[in-house]
Amino acid sequence: MNRKLWGICLKWGLVLGGMLAVLEVVKMVARQVEYGSAQMFDLAMIIGYILILYAGVKEFKASYPNRLTFPKAYLCGFLLSVIGSVIFFGYNLIHYQVIEKDGLSKKYDTALENFRKVIDKDTIQSEELAWYVDTVRVLVEAAEADYLQQNPLPDSVEQDVRKGVSLINTYFADKVSARQTSDTAGHYRMSNFAPYARGVMVETLQLYVAQNEQYPSTSDVKEIMQRALVAIGPVNPAQRRFELNKSHVPHYDHAVTYASVAALMDLLYGMFFSIFVAMYHYRSKEPAPEEEETEPTESIEQEETQES
């Protein structure tokens, strides 16, 4: 029976390893054509894995002379998964060392892109909002100091310029820090916040200019804020979060490392799926048919007929 078990596991383990290898080739083609639906490949892997485990354990059950126990069924699925994982490990070594030498870097780029998409869909956090407001304030103050150094103004005008810049900065910070309402909820999504905040700054500047056109300091305030807007352009909370956390995205420099991790993950999948497959085959085993008992009345009647 051990020889038959190993034969069945080897057969379906080869099928499993081949399925995983083919799926890796399909993923390579998808990367080349920039097909982005990675969830479809994961779903195909799960379905294929379960079907192969089911077929392997089913064949073992059919060849097993006694009632199949759960440990025996699980052992078959486990051995099958081990063989498939070993084959998958060997294929990945060949794939990323010979077939697709830049495959690991492409996988990392794709992972980074997907991570950035997740960030863009998230909502800005309070700490990130405070960081953005403080950064804008510093950049506006730097633009103001640089402008006043390059363009000396009378004390009264310089004082009005400082008041105007401070007023705009304060109004901007208060409006942006007020967080979201039912009308502005979408603006606080990470992908939308930076453009929205710059729009608030532009509107604030336009409002200030419209209300203070008669003052000689207004043109200077406008020039300072326009310079500040250029400096604010690259400031983006989404990019900051991405840079701070992108080190958490798995990155493999060597094919051996990636092949080992991939094989281990597939083995864990197999161990998990084998629980349900073994449970199904164990519970679905039909009991042996009971022998029919012959009624004694029929035998008595037959004996009386023969005597007569």
ZADO-1210 file (C-alpha; in nm, 4 decimals, padded with zeros to 6 digits):
<atoms>
<atom x="00.0000" y="00.0000" z="00.0000" code="MET" pos="1"/>
<atom x="00.2890" y="00.2406" z="00.0718" code="ASN" pos="2"/>
<atom x="00.4230" y="00.1826" z="-00.2778" code="ARG" pos="3"/>
<atom x="00.0806" y="00.2484" z="-00.4273" code="LYS" pos="4"/>
<atom x="00.0407" y="00.5628" z="-00.2156" code="LEU" pos="5"/>
<atom x="00.3764" y="00.6996" z="-00.3312" code="TRP" pos="6"/>
<atom x="00.2959" y="00.6158" z="-00.6917" code="GLY" pos="7"/>
<atom x="-00.0339" y="00.8040" z="-00.6794" code="ILE" pos="8"/>
<atom x="00.1228" y="01.1022" z="-00.4992" code="CYS" pos="9"/>
<atom x="00.4107" y="01.1141" z="-00.7465" code="LEU" pos="10"/>
<atom x="00.1724" y="01.1071" z="-01.0416" code="LYS" pos="11"/>
<atom x="-00.0536" y="01.3850" z="-00.9167" code="TRP" pos="12"/>
<atom x="00.2394" y="01.5761" z="-00.7651" code="GLY" pos="13"/>
<atom x="00.3884" y="01.5986" z="-01.1137" code="LEU" pos="14"/>
<atom x="00.0531" y="01.7267" z="-01.2402" code="VAL" pos="15"/>
<atom x="00.0415" y="01.9849" z="-00.9614" code="LEU" pos="16"/>
<atom x="00.3981" y="02.1033" z="-01.0250" code="GLY" pos="17"/>
<atom x="00.3236" y="02.1255" z="-01.3975" code="GLY" pos="18"/>
<atom x="00.0105" y="02.3291" z="-01.3321" code="MET" pos="19"/>
<atom x="00.2016" y="02.5749" z="-01.1119" code="LEU" pos="20"/>
<atom x="00.4802" y="02.6024" z="-01.3709" code="ALA" pos="21"/>
<atom x="00.2348" y="02.6705" z="-01.6531" code="VAL" pos="22"/>
<atom x="00.0659" y="02.9350" z="-01.4408" code="LEU" pos="23"/>
<atom x="00.4043" y="03.1016" z="-01.3856" code="GLU" pos="24"/>
<atom x="00.4559" y="03.1146" z="-01.7635" code="VAL" pos="25"/>
<atom x="00.1104" y="03.2696" z="-01.8055" code="VAL" pos="26"/>
<atom x="00.2003" y="03.5325" z="-01.5448" code="LYS" pos="27"/>
<atom x="00.5181" y="03.6102" z="-01.7395" code="MET" pos="28"/>
<atom x="00.3164" y="03.6682" z="-02.0567" code="VAL" pos="29"/>
<atom x="00.0710" y="03.8836" z="-01.8609" code="ALA" pos="30"/>
<atom x="00.3577" y="04.1018" z="-01.7352" code="ARG" pos="31"/>
<atom x="00.4808" y="04.1482" z="-02.0899" code="GLN" pos="32"/>
<atom x="00.1388" y="04.2588" z="-02.2174" code="VAL" pos="33"/>
<atom x="00.0792" y="04.4594" z="-01.8961" code="GLU" pos="34"/>
<atom x="-00.2290" y="04.2627" z="-01.7962" code="TYR" pos="35"/>
<atom x="-00.3143" y="04.3869" z="-01.4479" code="GLY" pos="36"/>
<atom x="-00.5734" y="04.1428" z="-01.3107" code="SER" pos="37"/>
<atom x="-00.3485" y="03.9361" z="-01.0834" code="ALA" pos="38"/>
<atom x="-00.6498" y="03.8161" z="-00.8835" code="GLN" pos="39"/>
<atom x="-00.7547" y="03.5956" z="-01.1757" code="MET" pos="40"/>
<atom x="-00.4261" y="03.4045" z="-01.1571" code="PHE" pos="41"/>
<atom x="-00.4599" y="03.3557" z="-00.7823" code="ASP" pos="42"/>
<atom x="-00.8132" y="03.2250" z="-00.8272" code="LEU" pos="43"/>
<atom x="-00.7015" y="02.9890" z="-01.1051" code="ALA" pos="44"/>
<atom x="-00.4215" y="02.8576" z="-00.8838" code="MET" pos="45"/>
<atom x="-00.6594" y="02.7891" z="-00.5939" code="ILE" pos="46"/>
<atom x="-00.9145" y="02.6117" z="-00.8123" code="ILE" pos="47"/>
<atom x="-00.6474" y="02.4064" z="-00.9901" code="GLY" pos="48"/>
<atom x="-00.4825" y="02.3137" z="-00.6605" code="TYR" pos="49"/>
<atom x="-00.8080" y="02.1896" z="-00.5064" code="ILE" pos="50"/>
<atom x="-00.9082" y="01.9902" z="-00.8165" code="LEU" pos="51"/>
<atom x="-00.5714" y="01.8132" z="-00.8333" code="ILE" pos="52"/>
<atom x="-00.5792" y="01.7314" z="-00.4624" code="LEU" pos="53"/>
<atom x="-00.9331" y="01.6019" z="-00.5025" code="TYR" pos="54"/>
<atom x="-00.8381" y="01.3790" z="-00.7964" code="ALA" pos="55"/>
<atom x="-00.5279" y="01.2429" z="-00.6234" code="GLY" pos="56"/>
<atom x="-00.6999" y="01.1566" z="-00.2961" code="VAL" pos="57"/>
<atom x="-00.9970" y="01.0119" z="-00.4860" code="LYS" pos="58"/>
<atom x="-00.7689" y="00.7731" z="-00.6770" code="GLU" pos="59"/>
<atom x="-00.6007" y="00.6685" z="-00.3544" code="PHE" pos="60"/>
<atom x="-00.9388" y="00.6073" z="-00.1922" code="LYS" pos="61"/>
<atom x="-01.0481" y="00.3881" z="-00.4822" code="ALA" pos="62"/>
<atom x="-00.7364" y="00.1705" z="-00.4442" code="SER" pos="63"/>
<atom x="-00.7535" y="00.1518" z="-00.0646" code="TYR" pos="64"/>
<atom x="-00.9024" y="-00.1834" z="00.0477" code="PRO" pos="65"/>
<atom x="-01.0463" y="-00.0625" z="00.3782" code="ASN" pos="66"/>
<atom x="-01.2486" y="00.2359" z="00.4902" code="ARG" pos="67"/>
<atom x="-01.0323" y="00.5462" z="00.4226" code="LEU" pos="68"/>
<atom x="-00.9401" y="00.7258" z="00.7433" code="THR" pos="69"/>
<atom x="-00.8888" y="01.0997" z="00.7660" code="PHE" pos="70"/>
<atom x="-00.5138" y="01.0732" z="00.8487" code="PRO" pos="71"/>
<atom x="-00.4578" y="00.8505" z="00.5440" code="LYS" pos="72"/>
<atom x="-00.6501" y="01.0895" z="00.3176" code="ALA" pos="73"/>
<atom x="-00.4627" y="01.3896" z="00.4552" code="TYR" pos="74"/>
<atom x="-00.1279" y="01.2130" z="00.4202" code="LEU" pos="75"/>
<atom x="-00.1989" y="01.1582" z="00.0510" code="CYS" pos="76"/>
<atom x="-00.2801" y="01.5279" z="00.0000" code="GLY" pos="77"/>
<atom x="00.0237" y="01.6373" z="00.2005" code="PHE" pos="78"/>
<atom x="00.2689" y="01.4150" z="00.0081" code="LEU" pos="79"/>
<atom x="00.1142" y="01.5260" z="-00.3184" code="LEU" pos="80"/>
<atom x="00.1641" y="01.8911" z="-00.2184" code="SER" pos="81"/>
<atom x="00.5256" y="01.8303" z="-00.1135" code="VAL" pos="82"/>
<atom x="00.6112" y="01.6755" z="-00.4505" code="ILE" pos="83"/>
<atom x="00.4360" y="01.9562" z="-00.6381" code="GLY" pos="84"/>
<atom x="00.6181" y="02.2213" z="-00.4319" code="SER" pos="85"/>
<atom x="00.9576" y="02.0597" z="-00.4964" code="VAL" pos="86"/>
<atom x="00.8890" y="02.0569" z="-00.8712" code="ILE" pos="87"/>
<atom x="00.7710" y="02.4185" z="-00.8554" code="PHE" pos="88"/>
<atom x="01.0884" y="02.5153" z="-00.6685" code="PHE" pos="89"/>
<atom x="01.3049" y="02.3641" z="-00.9402" code="GLY" pos="90"/>
<atom x="01.1074" y="02.5292" z="-01.2176" code="TYR" pos="91"/>
<atom x="01.1305" y="02.8734" z="-01.0562" code="ASN" pos="92"/>
<atom x="01.5078" y="02.8417" z="-01.0390" code="LEU" pos="93"/>
<atom x="01.5190" y="02.7749" z="-01.4127" code="ILE" pos="94"/>
<atom x="01.2556" y="03.0365" z="-01.4922" code="HIS" pos="95"/>
<atom x="01.4223" y="03.3314" z="-01.3152" code="TYR" pos="96"/>
<atom x="01.7809" y="03.2338" z="-01.3925" code="GLN" pos="97"/>
<atom x="01.7388" y="03.1382" z="-01.7593" code="VAL" pos="98"/>
<atom x="01.3962" y="03.2162" z="-01.9090" code="ILE" pos="99"/>
<atom x="01.3107" y="03.5531" z="-01.7504" code="GLU" pos="100"/>
<atom x="01.6207" y="03.6955" z="-01.5897" code="LYS" pos="101"/>
<atom x="01.4569" y="04.0312" z="-01.5144" code="ASP" pos="102"/>
<atom x="01.1357" y="03.8703" z="-01.3907" code="GLY" pos="103"/>
<atom x="01.1975" y="03.9380" z="-01.0225" code="LEU" pos="104"/>
<atom x="01.2543" y="04.3088" z="-01.0823" code="SER" pos="105"/>
<atom x="00.9346" y="04.3229" z="-01.2892" code="LYS" pos="106"/>
<atom x="00.7425" y="04.1499" z="-01.0130" code="LYS" pos="107"/>
<atom x="00.8791" y="04.4038" z="-00.7650" code="TYR" pos="108"/>
<atom x="00.7786" y="04.6952" z="-00.9876" code="ASP" pos="109"/>
<atom x="00.4288" y="04.5510" z="-01.0182" code="THR" pos="110"/>
<atom x="00.4072" y="04.5046" z="-00.6421" code="ALA" pos="111"/>
<atom x="00.5134" y="04.8669" z="-00.5863" code="LEU" pos="112"/>
<atom x="00.2537" y="04.9876" z="-00.8353" code="GLU" pos="113"/>
<atom x="-00.0194" y="04.7881" z="-00.6650" code="ASN" pos="114"/>
<atom x="00.0937" y="04.9202" z="-00.3261" code="PHE" pos="115"/>
<atom x="00.0731" y="05.2780" z="-00.4550" code="ARG" pos="116"/>
<atom x="-00.2799" y="05.2137" z="-00.5851" code="LYS" pos="117"/>
<atom x="-00.3838" y="05.0934" z="-00.2411" code="VAL" pos="118"/>
<atom x="-00.2442" y="05.4120" z="-00.0854" code="ILE" pos="119"/>
<atom x="-00.4224" y="05.6327" z="-00.3385" code="ASP" pos="120"/>
<atom x="-00.7578" y="05.4794" z="-00.2432" code="LYS" pos="121"/>
<atom x="-00.7042" y="05.5404" z="00.1272" code="ASP" pos="122"/>
<atom x="-00.8048" y="05.8518" z="00.3235" code="THR" pos="123"/>
<atom x="-00.5432" y="06.0934" z="00.4529" code="ILE" pos="124"/>
<atom x="-00.4636" y="06.0463" z="00.8220" code="GLN" pos="125"/>
<atom x="-00.4527" y="06.3222" z="01.0828" code="SER" pos="126"/>
<atom x="-00.0746" y="06.3012" z="01.1175" code="GLU" pos="127"/>
<atom x="-00.0312" y="06.3284" z="00.7408" code="GLU" pos="128"/>
<atom x="-00.2685" y="06.6240" z="00.7249" code="LEU" pos="129"/>
<atom x="-00.0747" y="06.8048" z="00.9985" code="ALA" pos="130"/>
<atom x="00.2528" y="06.7272" z="00.8198" code="TRP" pos="131"/>
<atom x="00.1172" y="06.8754" z="00.4942" code="TYR" pos="132"/>
<atom x="-00.0062" y="07.1961" z="00.6605" code="VAL" pos="133"/>
<atom x="00.3243" y="07.2443" z="00.8456" code="ASP" pos="134"/>
<atom x="00.5264" y="07.1797" z="00.5289" code="THR" pos="135"/>
<atom x="00.3207" y="07.4331" z="00.3328" code="VAL" pos="136"/>
<atom x="00.3639" y="07.6910" z="00.6086" code="ARG" pos="137"/>
<atom x="00.7416" y="07.6459" z="00.6054" code="VAL" pos="138"/>
<atom x="00.7576" y="07.6765" z="00.2258" code="LEU" pos="139"/>
<atom x="00.5412" y="07.9903" z="00.2248" code="VAL" pos="140"/>
<atom x="00.7568" y="08.1493" z="00.4948" code="GLU" pos="141"/>
<atom x="01.0706" y="08.0595" z="00.2997" code="ALA" pos="142"/>
<atom x="00.9282" y="08.2142" z="-00.0177" code="ALA" pos="143"/>
<atom x="00.8395" y="08.5264" z="00.1787" code="GLU" pos="144"/>
<atom x="01.1866" y="08.5623" z="00.3312" code="ALA" pos="145"/>
<atom x="01.3553" y="08.5045" z="-00.0040" code="ASP" pos="146"/>
<atom x="01.1349" y="08.7611" z="-00.1811" code="TYR" pos="147"/>
<atom x="01.1818" y="09.0297" z="00.0842" code="LEU" pos="148"/>
<atom x="01.5557" y="08.9764" z="00.0775" code="GLN" pos="149"/>
<atom x="01.5667" y="09.0193" z="-00.2984" code="GLN" pos="150"/>
<atom x="01.3177" y="09.3069" z="-00.3032" code="ASN" pos="151"/>
<atom x="01.3672" y="09.5535" z="-00.0130" code="PRO" pos="152"/>
<atom x="01.0400" y="09.7336" z="00.0682" code="LEU" pos="153"/>
<atom x="00.9457" y="10.0282" z="00.2894" code="PRO" pos="154"/>
<atom x="00.8790" y="09.9184" z="00.6445" code="ASP" pos="155"/>
<atom x="00.5065" y="09.9907" z="00.6245" code="SER" pos="156"/>
<atom x="00.4655" y="09.7943" z="00.2991" code="VAL" pos="157"/>
<atom x="00.6792" y="09.5063" z="00.4273" code="GLU" pos="158"/>
<atom x="00.4653" y="09.4895" z="00.7377" code="GLN" pos="159"/>
<atom x="00.1493" y="09.4720" z="00.5262" code="ASP" pos="160"/>
<atom x="00.3079" y="09.2011" z="00.3107" code="VAL" pos="161"/>
<atom x="00.3873" y="08.9891" z="00.6155" code="ARG" pos="162"/>
<atom x="00.0344" y="09.0351" z="00.7473" code="LYS" pos="163"/>
<atom x="-00.1145" y="08.9389" z="00.4120" code="GLY" pos="164"/>
<atom x="00.0984" y="08.6265" z="00.3733" code="VAL" pos="165"/>
<atom x="00.0229" y="08.5240" z="00.7313" code="SER" pos="166"/>
<atom x="-00.3493" y="08.5781" z="00.6755" code="LEU" pos="167"/>
<atom x="-00.3511" y="08.3606" z="00.3651" code="ILE" pos="168"/>
<atom x="-00.1463" y="08.0928" z="00.5384" code="ASN" pos="169"/>
<atom x="-00.3786" y="08.0873" z="00.8398" code="THR" pos="170"/>
<atom x="-00.6964" y="08.0777" z="00.6316" code="TYR" pos="171"/>
<atom x="-00.5552" y="07.7983" z="00.4177" code="PHE" pos="172"/>
<atom x="-00.4511" y="07.5904" z="00.7184" code="ALA" pos="173"/>
<atom x="-00.7893" y="07.6323" z="00.8890" code="ASP" pos="174"/>
<atom x="-00.9870" y="07.5348" z="00.5812" code="LYS" pos="175"/>
<atom x="-00.7738" y="07.2338" z="00.4929" code="VAL" pos="176"/>
<atom x="-00.7515" y="07.1141" z="00.8539" code="SER" pos="177"/>
<atom x="-01.1285" y="07.1315" z="00.8945" code="ALA" pos="178"/>
<atom x="-01.1314" y="06.7779" z="00.7525" code="ARG" pos="179"/>
<atom x="-01.4009" y="06.6402" z="00.5333" code="GLN" pos="180"/>
<atom x="-01.7687" y="06.7178" z="00.5101" code="THR" pos="181"/>
<atom x="-02.0329" y="06.5526" z="00.2980" code="SER" pos="182"/>
<atom x="-01.9332" y="06.7827" z="00.0112" code="ASP" pos="183"/>
<atom x="-01.5544" y="06.7434" z="00.0396" code="THR" pos="184"/>
<atom x="-01.5183" y="06.3776" z="00.1439" code="ALA" pos="185"/>
<atom x="-01.3671" y="06.2776" z="-00.1888" code="GLY" pos="186"/>
<atom x="-01.1022" y="06.5505" z="-00.1641" code="HIS" pos="187"/>
<atom x="-00.9429" y="06.3789" z="00.1365" code="TYR" pos="188"/>
<atom x="-00.8686" y="06.0609" z="-00.0511" code="ARG" pos="189"/>
<atom x="-00.4914" y="06.0343" z="-00.0836" code="MET" pos="190"/>
<atom x="-00.4932" y="06.0571" z="-00.4629" code="SER" pos="191"/>
<atom x="-00.7053" y="06.3754" z="-00.4560" code="ASN" pos="192"/>
<atom x="-00.5802" y="06.5626" z="-00.1516" code="PHE" pos="193"/>
<atom x="-00.2685" y="06.7377" z="-00.2871" code="ALA" pos="194"/>
<atom x="-00.4472" y="06.8847" z="-00.5948" code="PRO" pos="195"/>
<atom x="-00.7403" y="06.9851" z="-00.3735" code="TYR" pos="196"/>
<atom x="-00.5147" y="07.1589" z="-00.1205" code="ALA" pos="197"/>
<atom x="-00.3316" y="07.3525" z="-00.3914" code="ARG" pos="198"/>
<atom x="-00.6697" y="07.4557" z="-00.5302" code="GLY" pos="199"/>
<atom x="-00.7669" y="07.5883" z="-00.1864" code="VAL" pos="200"/>
<atom x="-00.4442" y="07.7902" z="-00.1771" code="MET" pos="201"/>
<atom x="-00.5145" y="07.9397" z="-00.5213" code="VAL" pos="202"/>
<atom x="-00.8724" y="08.0290" z="-00.4244" code="GLU" pos="203"/>
<atom x="-00.7498" y="08.1858" z="-00.1004" code="THR" pos="204"/>
<atom x="-00.4966" y="08.3970" z="-00.2883" code="LEU" pos="205"/>
<atom x="-00.7562" y="08.5078" z="-00.5443" code="GLN" pos="206"/>
<atom x="-00.9953" y="08.6048" z="-00.2666" code="LEU" pos="207"/>
<atom x="-00.7247" y="08.8054" z="-00.0893" code="TYR" pos="208"/>
<atom x="-00.6242" y="08.9884" z="-00.4079" code="VAL" pos="209"/>
<atom x="-00.9867" y="09.0714" z="-00.4897" code="ALA" pos="210"/>
<atom x="-01.0431" y="09.2185" z="-00.1430" code="GLN" pos="211"/>
<atom x="-00.7147" y="09.4135" z="-00.1223" code="ASN" pos="212"/>
<atom x="-00.6529" y="09.5479" z="-00.4702" code="GLU" pos="213"/>
<atom x="-00.6166" y="09.9045" z="-00.3401" code="GLN" pos="214"/>
<atom x="-00.3156" y="09.8290" z="-00.1189" code="TYR" pos="215"/>
<atom x="00.0379" y="09.8590" z="-00.2632" code="PRO" pos="216"/>
<atom x="00.1454" y="09.5430" z="-00.0797" code="SER" pos="217"/>
<atom x="-00.1024" y="09.3200" z="-00.2653" code="THR" pos="218"/>
<atom x="00.1158" y="09.2739" z="-00.5739" code="SER" pos="219"/>
<atom x="00.4053" y="09.1642" z="-00.3534" code="ASP" pos="220"/>
<atom x="00.1857" y="08.9196" z="-00.1611" code="VAL" pos="221"/>
<atom x="00.0637" y="08.7771" z="-00.4902" code="LYS" pos="222"/>
<atom x="00.4191" y="08.7276" z="-00.6180" code="GLU" pos="223"/>
<atom x="00.5271" y="08.5583" z="-00.2937" code="ILE" pos="224"/>
<atom x="00.2308" y="08.3177" z="-00.2977" code="MET" pos="225"/>
<atom x="00.2844" y="08.2318" z="-00.6636" code="GLN" pos="226"/>
<atom x="00.6432" y="08.1383" z="-00.5839" code="ARG" pos="227"/>
<atom x="00.5208" y="07.9366" z="-00.2860" code="ALA" pos="228"/>
<atom x="00.2715" y="07.7495" z="-00.5043" code="LEU" pos="229"/>
<atom x="00.5577" y="07.6345" z="-00.7272" code="VAL" pos="230"/>
<atom x="00.7457" y="07.5078" z="-00.4215" code="ALA" pos="231"/>
<atom x="00.4344" y="07.3362" z="-00.2856" code="ILE" pos="232"/>
<atom x="00.3760" y="07.1456" z="-00.6099" code="GLY" pos="233"/>
<atom x="00.5874" y="06.8360" z="-00.5291" code="PRO" pos="234"/>
<atom x="00.4534" y="06.8065" z="-00.1717" code="VAL" pos="235"/>
<atom x="00.2262" y="06.5033" z="-00.1653" code="ASN" pos="236"/>
<atom x="00.1154" y="06.3009" z="00.1411" code="PRO" pos="237"/>
<atom x="00.0506" y="05.9950" z="-00.0775" code="ALA" pos="238"/>
<atom x="00.4088" y="05.9996" z="-00.2062" code="GLN" pos="239"/>
<atom x="00.5401" y="06.0493" z="00.1468" code="ARG" pos="240"/>
<atom x="00.3493" y="05.7473" z="00.2770" code="ARG" pos="241"/>
<atom x="00.4678" y="05.5436" z="-00.0198" code="PHE" pos="242"/>
<atom x="00.8325" y="05.6320" z="00.0405" code="GLU" pos="243"/>
<atom x="00.8062" y="05.5603" z="00.4134" code="LEU" pos="244"/>
<atom x="00.6441" y="05.2182" z="00.3683" code="ASN" pos="245"/>
<atom x="00.7645" y="05.0787" z="00.0361" code="LYS" pos="246"/>
<atom x="01.0395" y="04.8863" z="00.2183" code="SER" pos="247"/>
<atom x="00.7630" y="04.6582" z="00.3489" code="HIS" pos="248"/>
<atom x="00.6885" y="04.5360" z="-00.0044" code="VAL" pos="249"/>
<atom x="00.8670" y="04.1997" z="-00.0549" code="PRO" pos="250"/>
<atom x="01.1686" y="04.2250" z="-00.2839" code="HIS" pos="251"/>
<atom x="01.3733" y="03.9261" z="-00.3969" code="TYR" pos="252"/>
<atom x="01.7183" y="03.9752" z="-00.5470" code="ASP" pos="253"/>
<atom x="01.7999" y="03.6079" z="-00.5994" code="HIS" pos="254"/>
<atom x="01.6029" y="03.3329" z="-00.7723" code="ALA" pos="255"/>
<atom x="01.6825" y="03.0844" z="-00.4951" code="VAL" pos="256"/>
<atom x="01.5209" y="03.3069" z="-00.2331" code="THR" pos="257"/>
<atom x="01.2089" y="03.3651" z="-00.4393" code="TYR" pos="258"/>
<atom x="01.1802" y="02.9983" z="-00.5399" code="ALA" pos="259"/>
<atom x="01.2097" y="02.8893" z="-00.1769" code="SER" pos="260"/>
<atom x="00.9438" y="03.1313" z="-00.0556" code="VAL" pos="261"/>
<atom x="00.7087" y="03.0488" z="-00.3450" code="ALA" pos="262"/>
<atom x="00.7462" y="02.6742" z="-00.2884" code="ALA" pos="263"/>
<atom x="00.6873" y="02.7137" z="00.0844" code="LEU" pos="264"/>
<atom x="00.3744" y="02.9219" z="00.0265" code="MET" pos="265"/>
<atom x="00.2370" y="02.6630" z="-00.2170" code="ASP" pos="266"/>
<atom x="00.3085" y="02.3873" z="00.0326" code="LEU" pos="267"/>
<atom x="00.1159" y="02.5790" z="00.2987" code="LEU" pos="268"/>
<atom x="-00.1716" y="02.6148" z="00.0529" code="TYR" pos="269"/>
<atom x="-00.1612" y="02.2404" z="-00.0044" code="GLY" pos="270"/>
<atom x="-00.1575" y="02.1596" z="00.3669" code="MET" pos="271"/>
<atom x="-00.4585" y="02.3852" z="00.4198" code="PHE" pos="272"/>
<atom x="-00.6608" y="02.2638" z="00.1213" code="PHE" pos="273"/>
<atom x="-00.5793" y="01.9009" z="00.2048" code="SER" pos="274"/>
<atom x="-00.7738" y="01.9326" z="00.5287" code="ILE" pos="275"/>
<atom x="-01.1005" y="01.9912" z="00.3440" code="PHE" pos="276"/>
<atom x="-01.0272" y="01.7482" z="00.0628" code="VAL" pos="277"/>
<atom x="-00.9393" y="01.4722" z="00.3103" code="ALA" pos="278"/>
<atom x="-01.2466" y="01.5495" z="00.5175" code="MET" pos="279"/>
<atom x="-01.4689" y="01.5270" z="00.2101" code="TYR" pos="280"/>
<atom x="-01.3289" y="01.1929" z="00.0931" code="HIS" pos="281"/>
<atom x="-01.3313" y="01.0512" z="00.4446" code="TYR" pos="282"/>
<atom x="-01.6954" y="01.1411" z="00.4992" code="ARG" pos="283"/>
<atom x="-01.8030" y="01.0380" z="00.1486" code="SER" pos="284"/>
<atom x="-01.6746" y="00.6792" z="00.1825" code="LYS" pos="285"/>
<atom x="-01.9730" y="00.4470" z="00.1291" code="GLU" pos="286"/>
<atom x="-02.0202" y="00.1786" z="00.3962" code="PRO" pos="287"/>
<atom x="-01.9921" y="-00.1856" z="00.3010" code="ALA" pos="288"/>
<atom x="-02.3280" y="-00.3339" z="00.1872" code="PRO" pos="289"/>
<atom x="-02.5045" y="-00.5510" z="00.4445" code="GLU" pos="290"/>
<atom x="-02.5818" y="-00.9163" z="00.3590" code="GLU" pos="291"/>
<atom x="-02.9489" y="-00.9948" z="00.3111" code="GLU" pos="292"/>
<atom x="-03.0943" y="-01.2431" z="00.5589" code="GLU" pos="293"/>
<atom x="-03.3041" y="-01.5340" z="00.4212" code="THR" pos="294"/>
<atom x="-03.6401" y="-01.5631" z="00.5844" code="GLU" pos="295"/>
<atom x="-03.6830" y="-01.8990" z="00.7658" code="PRO" pos="296"/>
<atom x="-04.0416" y="-01.9469" z="00.6432" code="THR" pos="297"/>
<atom x="-03.9229" y="-01.9837" z="00.2827" code="GLU" pos="298"/>
<atom x="-03.6782" y="-02.2649" z="00.3732" code="SER" pos="299"/>
<atom x="-03.9486" y="-02.4540" z="00.5696" code="ILE" pos="300"/>
<atom x="-04.1898" y="-02.4416" z="00.2774" code="GLU" pos="301"/>
<atom x="-03.9168" y="-02.5694" z="00.0428" code="GLN" pos="302"/>
<atom x="-03.8469" y="-02.8684" z="00.2743" code="GLU" pos="303"/>
<atom x="-04.2169" y="-02.9608" z="00.2967" code="GLU" pos="304"/>
<atom x="-04.2485" y="-02.9555" z="-00.0825" code="THR" pos="305"/>
<atom x="-03.9507" y="-03.1916" z="-00.1238" code="GLN" pos="306"/>
<atom x="-04.0930" y="-03.4424" z="00.1350" code="GLU" pos="307"/>
<atom x="-04.4294" y="-03.4588" z="-00.0404" code="SER" pos="308"/>
</atoms>
